[in-house]
Amino acid sequence: MIFYIYMKNKILKILEKNIKELYPQNDLSDILKNFEINIPDKKEFGHYSTNISFKLAPLIKKNPVQIAQDLKQNILKSNSFIFEKIEVANPGFLNFWINSKIFLKELNKNLKKTYYF
């Protein structure tokens, strides 16, 4: 479970960076503290999922699906190697699949920090 939290925090930082790049004119500090990144119950929704588009929509005055599309495109420009796939699901969720090579690399790195062999 520790590893899932580690990867969740990594996605959180990626989202924060990309939101600030896409919407620098808005003060989104409260929203960046109060959105969810979950591990979905169903495999078809990815390894992780977030509702950030719904939280941003009222402030940015855009449809959550459009915000999710914008985030997806921006994230893939600079972090495409981390994700196997990012999917926008109606009504505006962002679903993430971690690249298996990155997953194993990060898991190995995390284990070395956590346990002494």
C-alpha positions in Angstrom: 0.0 0.0 0.0 2.9 2.3 0.7 3.9 2.1 -3.0 0.5 3.1 -4.2 0.6 6.1 -1.9 4.1 6.9 -3.3 2.7 6.8 -6.9 -0.4 8.7 -6.0 1.8 11.5 -4.7 3.9 11.4 -7.9 0.7 11.9 -9.9 -0.4 14.6 -7.6 2.8 16.6 -8.3 2.4 16.1 -12.0 -1.2 17.3 -11.9 -0.3 20.4 -9.8 2.5 21.3 -12.2 0.3 20.9 -15.3 -2.6 22.8 -13.8 -0.4 25.7 -12.9 1.0 25.7 -16.5 -2.4 25.6 -18.1 -4.2 28.1 -15.8 -1.5 30.4 -14.4 -3.9 33.4 -14.1 -6.2 31.6 -11.6 -5.6 31.2 -7.8 -6.2 27.5 -7.5 -4.3 26.8 -4.3 -7.5 25.7 -2.4 -8.5 23.3 -5.1 -5.0 21.9 -5.3 -5.3 20.9 -1.7 -8.8 19.4 -2.0 -9.1 17.0 -4.8 -9.0 13.3 -4.9 -6.8 10.7 -6.6 -8.2 7.3 -6.0 -7.4 3.7 -6.8 -10.5 2.7 -8.8 -12.5 -0.4 -7.9 -12.6 -1.6 -11.5 -9.5 -2.3 -13.7 -11.0 -0.6 -16.7 -10.8 2.8 -14.9 -7.0 2.6 -14.6 -4.5 2.3 -11.8 -5.5 5.8 -10.5 -8.4 8.2 -11.2 -9.0 11.8 -10.3 -11.9 14.2 -10.0 -9.8 17.4 -10.4 -11.7 18.5 -13.6 -14.9 18.9 -11.6 -13.2 21.0 -8.9 -11.6 23.2 -11.5 -14.7 23.7 -13.8 -16.5 26.5 -11.8 -13.3 28.6 -11.4 -12.0 28.2 -14.9 -15.5 28.3 -16.4 -14.9 25.3 -18.7 -16.6 22.0 -19.1 -14.9 19.2 -16.9 -14.4 17.0 -20.0 -12.6 19.9 -21.8 -10.4 20.5 -18.7 -9.6 16.8 -18.5 -8.7 16.7 -22.2 -6.4 19.8 -21.8 -4.7 18.2 -18.8 -4.3 14.9 -20.6 -2.6 16.6 -23.6 -0.4 18.7 -21.4 0.7 15.8 -19.2 1.5 13.6 -22.2 3.8 16.3 -23.6 6.2 16.1 -20.7 5.4 12.9 -18.8 4.4 10.5 -21.5 7.0 7.9 -20.4 5.4 7.5 -16.9 2.0 6.6 -18.2 1.0 3.7 -20.4 -2.3 5.5 -21.0 -4.4 8.5 -19.8 -8.1 8.4 -20.5 -10.8 11.0 -20.2 -14.0 9.4 -19.0 -17.4 11.2 -19.0 -18.4 13.3 -17.2 -14.7 14.5 -16.8 -12.7 12.0 -14.8 -9.0 11.5 -15.7 -7.9 7.8 -15.5 -4.2 6.9 -15.4 -2.4 3.7 -16.2 1.2 3.5 -15.1 3.8 2.3 -17.6 4.8 -1.2 -16.4 8.5 -0.5 -16.8 8.2 2.7 -14.7 6.0 0.9 -12.2 8.7 -1.8 -11.6 11.5 0.8 -11.5 9.6 2.9 -9.0 8.6 -0.1 -7.0 12.3 -1.3 -6.8 13.4 2.2 -5.8 10.7 2.4 -3.2 11.6 -1.0 -1.8 15.3 -0.1 -1.5 14.3 2.9 0.6 11.9 1.0 2.8 13.7 -2.2 3.4 17.4 -3.1 3.9 18.6 -6.1 1.9 
